[in-house]
Amino acid sequence: MPNSDSMKILQFCNKPPYPPKDGGAIGMHNVSQGFIDSGFDLHILSVNSEKHFVDAEKLPQEYLKNTNFQAVKVDLRVKGFAAFANLVFSKKSYNIERFYNKQLDEKLIEILENNKFDIIQIESIFLKDYIPTIRKYSKAKLVLRAPNVEFMIWQRLAHIEKKFFKRIYLNILAKRLKREEIQSFMDVDAIYTVTNNDASLIKALGVKKPIEFVPTGVDVTKDLSTEGAITEYPSLFHLGALDWMPNQEAVKWILDNVWPSLHTEFPKLKFYIAGRRPSQWLLDLHTDGVEVVGEVDDAAAFIKSKAIMPVPLFSGSGMRVKIIEGMMLKKAIVSTSIGVEGIIHEDGKNILIANTADEFIESIRKLIWKQDFYNKICFNARENAKRHYSNKVLAQKLNVFLEGLIINS
């Protein structure tokens, strides 16, 4: 039985964890760093798509040394004919089908034939079609890290979709994804989620495998110091991938339902929208007080410079990493209940919960009119994040879970 300083782990990623520029990459990278800091022999194999492409030769040498990083190009673009053929002639999830690639499968076989792993961790159910290969070529414990319960995202999107035929299509996607997701849960040896809500949901689906929840944390020693930061107060900001449907939906909802009233009352107030790959409608946006920033090089610096973070998420599962980062950086956050699912918080003390347009408007008005209240929320948010979401503490929790799988095998 390996001890903690000799455990050998393959982290199989659906996109490169480095550089950690978005919530998904941050979550994977934090896990990687926890493994490295624990002295584990880590190997990373990643899908390398056009959307999240990295040139491995340009990654830091220390990172390559610590992770044995390898990546294979995979075309994940949604193709109209392929999507239609899948809808008509297949019962598989197109979301998952796109991730299978013969060259990636061959690279996986090569790695498995040349290494004896104790743990193989797959990042998300989108890599489920590689499970047969892993089982054939390795006796390692197979662990699924589930950053979301994916079918829940699509169910919620379908529920709020107003266009009849699109709603039918989204429901089909959700149904197929649910079937394959449940099968994935059954095919692995253990699962860990980033929220207790998702862990409970998976158990409620009848899954009897070992299940733990390990939130995505923040490194309290890096980047997240607020000393010397100059904040534009008041100001609103969004930071999150603008090619992810729930984020697009959130930004549009603010612009349609919240911003007009706020801009009328506070004509000098600015709303900054940051995130990679903004849609054309956002790039073409000409709304007073709204600035579409696009992708930012330094997310922490951007967050530090702004004041209030509205998070009107109405679909999705998992945990919003940017909320944790915002808390650590002393931001005043106004979120829906769905937005903070799985995040330890106290409404009115370290965050404000709002589920309607009127509630968002009133919460933001209060933060603008009462700066002492704003300062209190910000201070308490940081203390909450430091107490519950330190990477070091969470890495220790994960290590205990993984080591337990090996001890009990």
C-alpha positions in Angstrom: 0.0 0.0 0.0 1.5 3.4 -1.0 1.9 6.1 1.6 1.0 9.7 0.9 4.4 10.8 -0.3 4.6 8.0 -2.9 1.1 8.0 -4.3 1.0 8.1 -8.1 -1.9 9.9 -9.6 -3.1 10.5 -13.2 -5.3 13.6 -13.5 -7.2 13.3 -16.8 -8.6 16.7 -17.7 -11.3 17.8 -20.1 -9.3 21.0 -20.7 -5.9 22.3 -19.6 -5.8 23.2 -15.9 -3.0 25.8 -16.6 -3.2 28.7 -16.9 -6.0 28.8 -14.4 -8.0 31.6 -16.1 -11.6 30.4 -15.5 -13.6 28.6 -12.8 -13.1 25.1 -14.3 -9.4 25.5 -14.8 -9.0 27.0 -11.3 -10.7 24.1 -9.7 -8.5 21.5 -11.6 -5.3 23.5 -11.0 -6.0 23.8 -7.3 -6.4 20.0 -7.1 -3.1 19.6 -9.0 -1.3 22.0 -6.7 -2.7 20.1 -3.7 -1.3 16.9 -5.1 2.1 18.5 -5.8 2.3 20.1 -2.3 1.5 16.7 -0.8 4.5 15.1 -2.5 2.5 12.9 -4.9 3.9 11.8 -8.2 1.4 13.6 -10.5 0.8 13.1 -14.2 -1.6 15.2 -16.2 -3.2 14.3 -19.5 -5.5 16.9 -21.0 -7.9 17.5 -23.9 -6.5 20.5 -25.8 -9.3 22.1 -27.8 -9.3 25.2 -29.9 -11.4 27.0 -27.3 -9.0 26.3 -24.4 -5.8 25.7 -26.4 -2.4 25.9 -24.7 1.0 25.5 -26.2 2.7 23.0 -23.8 6.2 24.3 -24.8 5.3 27.7 -23.4 4.1 26.5 -20.0 6.5 27.2 -17.1 9.2 24.5 -16.8 8.5 24.0 -13.1 4.9 23.2 -14.0 5.9 20.7 -16.7 8.3 19.1 -14.3 5.8 18.8 -11.4 2.9 17.6 -13.6 4.5 15.6 -16.4 1.9 17.5 -18.5 0.8 16.1 -21.8 -2.1 17.3 -24.0 -3.7 16.1 -27.2 -5.6 18.3 -29.7 -9.3 17.5 -29.8 -11.8 19.2 -32.1 -14.7 20.1 -29.8 -16.5 22.5 -32.1 -20.2 22.0 -32.4 -20.9 20.9 -35.9 -24.5 21.4 -37.2 -24.7 18.2 -39.2 -23.0 16.1 -36.5 -25.3 17.5 -33.9 -28.4 16.8 -36.1 -27.2 13.3 -36.9 -26.7 12.6 -33.2 -30.2 13.9 -32.4 -31.9 11.8 -35.0 -29.8 8.6 -35.2 -28.2 8.3 -31.7 -29.3 8.1 -28.1 -25.9 9.2 -26.8 -25.3 12.7 -25.5 -23.6 14.9 -28.1 -22.0 16.8 -25.3 -20.1 13.7 -24.3 -19.7 12.2 -27.8 -17.6 15.2 -28.9 -14.9 14.5 -26.3 -13.9 11.0 -27.7 -10.8 11.2 -29.8 -8.8 8.2 -31.1 -5.4 10.0 -30.7 -6.2 10.9 -27.1 -7.3 7.3 -26.4 -3.9 6.1 -27.8 -2.0 8.6 -25.7 -3.9 7.4 -22.7 -3.0 3.8 -23.4 0.6 4.8 -23.8 0.7 6.5 -20.4 -1.2 3.6 -18.7 1.2 1.0 -20.2 4.3 2.9 -18.9 3.0 3.8 -15.5 1.4 2.1 -12.5 -1.0 4.5 -11.0 -2.7 4.3 -7.6 -5.4 6.8 -8.5 -6.8 7.9 -11.9 -9.0 11.0 -11.6 -11.2 12.0 -14.5 -12.3 15.6 -14.5 -16.0 15.6 -15.3 -18.3 13.1 -17.0 -17.4 14.3 -20.4 -14.4 11.9 -20.4 -16.7 8.9 -19.6 -16.0 7.2 -23.0 -12.4 6.6 -21.9 -13.4 4.6 -18.9 -13.3 1.2 -20.8 -9.7 2.0 -21.8 -8.7 2.9 -18.2 -10.3 -0.3 -16.9 -8.5 -2.4 -19.6 -5.0 -1.0 -19.0 -4.9 -0.1 -15.3 -5.9 -1.5 -11.9 -5.9 2.0 -10.3 -8.8 3.3 -8.3 -10.9 5.4 -10.7 -12.2 8.6 -9.2 -14.6 11.1 -10.8 -14.3 14.7 -9.8 -17.7 16.2 -10.6 -17.5 20.0 -10.6 -21.2 20.0 -11.6 -24.1 17.6 -11.9 -24.3 18.4 -15.6 -27.8 17.3 -16.4 -29.1 19.7 -13.8 -27.7 22.6 -15.8 -29.5 21.6 -18.9 -32.8 20.8 -17.0 -32.7 24.3 -15.5 -31.9 25.9 -18.9 -34.8 24.0 -20.5 -37.2 25.0 -17.6 -36.6 28.7 -18.2 -36.4 28.6 -22.0 -39.4 30.4 -23.6 -39.0 29.2 -27.2 -41.0 26.0 -27.6 -38.7 24.0 -29.9 -35.5 25.0 -28.2 -37.1 24.0 -24.9 -37.8 20.5 -26.4 -34.3 20.2 -27.7 -32.8 21.2 -24.3 -35.0 18.7 -22.6 -33.7 16.0 -24.9 -30.1 17.0 -24.2 -30.8 16.9 -20.4 -32.5 13.5 -20.6 -29.6 11.9 -22.5 -27.0 13.6 -20.3 -28.8 12.4 -17.2 -28.8 8.8 -18.4 -25.1 8.8 -19.3 -24.1 10.8 -16.2 -25.8 8.2 -13.9 -24.0 5.4 -15.8 -20.7 7.3 -15.2 -21.4 7.4 -11.5 -21.9 3.7 -11.5 -18.7 3.0 -13.6 -16.2 4.7 -11.3 -14.9 3.6 -7.9 -15.5 6.8 -6.1 -16.8 10.4 -6.7 -16.2 13.7 -5.2 -18.1 16.9 -5.8 -17.4 20.5 -5.1 -20.7 21.0 -3.2 -22.6 19.1 -0.6 -25.8 19.7 -2.6 -24.4 17.8 -5.6 -23.1 15.0 -3.4 -26.6 14.6 -1.9 -28.2 14.7 -5.3 -25.9 11.9 -6.6 -26.7 9.8 -3.6 -30.4 10.4 -4.2 -30.0 9.0 -7.7 -29.2 5.7 -6.1 -25.4 5.8 -6.4 -23.8 3.6 -3.6 -20.2 4.4 -4.4 -18.0 6.4 -1.9 -18.9 10.1 -2.3 -17.3 13.1 -0.7 -17.5 16.8 -1.3 -14.4 18.9 -1.5 -15.0 22.6 -2.4 -12.8 24.5 -4.8 -10.7 26.7 -2.5 -8.4 29.7 -2.9 -4.7 30.1 -2.2 -4.6 32.5 0.7 -0.9 33.1 0.2 -1.0 34.3 -3.4 -2.7 37.0 -5.4 -5.6 37.5 -3.0 -4.1 40.2 -0.8 -6.3 43.3 -0.8 -3.6 45.6 0.6 -3.0 48.7 -1.5 -5.9 47.9 -3.8 -7.8 50.9 -5.1 -11.5 50.1 -5.6 -13.8 52.0 -7.8 -16.8 52.5 -5.4 -19.5 52.3 -6.4 -19.2 50.0 -9.4 -20.7 46.7 -10.6 -18.8 43.9 -12.3 -19.2 40.5 -13.9 -16.3 38.2 -14.3 -16.8 34.8 -15.9 -16.6 33.0 -19.2 -18.9 34.7 -21.6 -19.1 31.7 -23.8 -20.8 29.7 -21.1 -24.6 29.9 -21.4 -25.5 30.4 -17.7 -23.1 33.4 -17.6 -24.6 34.9 -20.8 -28.0 34.4 -19.4 -26.9 36.2 -16.1 -25.4 39.2 -17.9 -28.4 39.6 -20.2 -30.8 39.4 -17.2 -28.9 42.2 -15.4 -28.9 44.4 -18.4 -32.7 43.8 -19.1 -34.0 43.8 -15.5 -31.7 45.5 -13.1 -29.4 48.0 -14.9 -32.1 50.4 -16.3 -33.4 51.2 -12.8 -29.9 51.5 -11.3 -28.6 53.7 -14.1 -31.6 56.0 -13.7 -30.9 56.5 -10.0 -27.1 56.4 -10.2 -26.2 57.9 -13.7 -22.5 57.8 -12.9 -22.5 54.1 -11.9 -20.5 51.8 -14.2 -21.1 48.1 -14.9 -18.0 46.3 -16.2 -18.5 42.9 -18.0 -15.3 40.8 -18.2 -14.8 37.2 -19.5 -13.4 35.4 -22.4 -15.1 35.1 -25.8 -18.0 37.6 -25.4 -20.8 37.0 -27.8 -21.3 39.4 -30.8 -24.4 41.0 -29.2 -22.2 42.0 -26.2 -19.5 43.4 -28.4 -22.1 45.4 -30.3 -23.7 46.7 -27.0 -23.9 50.4 -26.7 -25.6 51.0 -23.3 -24.8 54.0 -21.1 -22.6 53.1 -18.2 -21.9 49.6 -19.4 -18.3 48.6 -20.5 -17.6 45.2 -22.1 -14.0 44.5 -21.1 -13.7 41.0 -22.5 -11.0 38.7 -21.3 -8.7 40.1 -18.6 -5.0 39.0 -18.0 -5.2 39.3 -14.3 -8.5 38.3 -12.8 -7.5 39.1 -9.2 -6.4 42.6 -10.2 -9.7 43.2 -12.0 -11.8 42.0 -9.1 -9.8 44.1 -6.7 -10.5 47.3 -8.7 -14.3 46.9 -8.6 -16.9 47.0 -5.8 -20.2 45.0 -6.2 -20.5 41.6 -7.8 -24.1 40.7 -8.9 -24.5 36.9 -9.6 -28.0 36.2 -11.0 -27.5 32.6 -11.9 -30.7 30.7 -12.5 -29.2 27.5 -14.0 -26.2 25.4 -13.2 -24.9 23.3 -10.4 -21.5 23.0 -8.9 -19.8 25.9 -7.1 -19.1 29.3 -8.5 -15.3 29.7 -7.9 -15.5 33.4 -8.7 -17.8 33.9 -5.7 -15.2 32.4 -3.4 -12.5 34.6 -5.1 -14.7 37.6 -4.7 -15.2 36.9 -1.0 -11.5 36.5 -0.5 -10.9 39.8 -2.2 -13.4 41.6 0.0 -16.2 42.1 -2.6 -19.8 42.8 -1.9 -21.7 40.0 -3.6 -25.4 39.8 -4.5 -26.4 36.4 -5.7 -29.4 34.2 -6.3 -29.9 31.2 -4.1 -28.8 28.9 -7.0 -25.6 31.0 -7.4 -24.5 30.2 -3.8 -25.5 26.6 -3.8 -22.8 24.7 -1.9 -21.1 27.8 -0.6 -21.0 28.4 3.1 -22.5 31.9 3.6 -24.8 34.0 5.8 -27.3 36.2 4.1 -27.0 39.8 5.2 -23.7 39.2 6.9 -21.1 38.2 4.3 -23.3 38.1 1.1 -26.7 39.3 0.0 -29.3 36.9 -1.5 -31.7 38.2 -4.1 -33.9 36.1 -6.3 -35.9 38.7 -8.2 -35.1 41.9 -10.1 -36.6 44.0 -7.3 -34.5 42.2 -4.7 -31.3 42.7 -6.7 -32.1 46.4 -7.2 -32.8 47.0 -3.5 -29.7 45.1 -2.4 -27.4 47.0 -4.7 -29.1 50.3 -3.7 -28.4 49.5 -0.1 -24.7 48.8 -0.8 -24.4 52.1 -2.6 -26.3 54.3 -0.2 -24.8 52.7 3.0 -21.1 52.5 2.6 -20.6 51.3 6.2 -22.9 48.3 5.4 -20.9 47.7 2.2 -17.7 47.7 4.2 -19.1 45.2 6.7 -20.3 42.8 4.0 -16.9 43.0 2.3 -14.9 42.4 5.6 -17.1 39.5 6.6 -16.9 37.9 3.1 -13.1 37.7 3.3 -13.2 36.3 6.8 -15.7 33.6 5.7 -13.5 32.6 2.7 -10.3 32.4 4.7 -12.0 30.3 7.3 -13.7 27.7 5.0 -12.0 27.8 1.6 -8.2 27.6 2.2 -6.6 25.3 -0.4 -4.4 23.7 2.2 -7.3 22.6 4.4 -9.3 21.3 1.4 -6.3 19.4 0.0 -5.9 17.6 3.3 -9.5 16.6 3.1 -9.2 15.2 -0.4 -6.0 13.3 0.5 -7.8 11.5 3.4 -10.6 10.5 1.0 -8.2 9.2 -1.7 -5.9 7.4 0.7 -9.0 5.7 2.3 -9.9 4.3 -1.1 -6.5 2.6 -1.4 -6.5 1.4 2.2 -9.9 -0.2 1.8 -9.1 -1.9 -1.5 
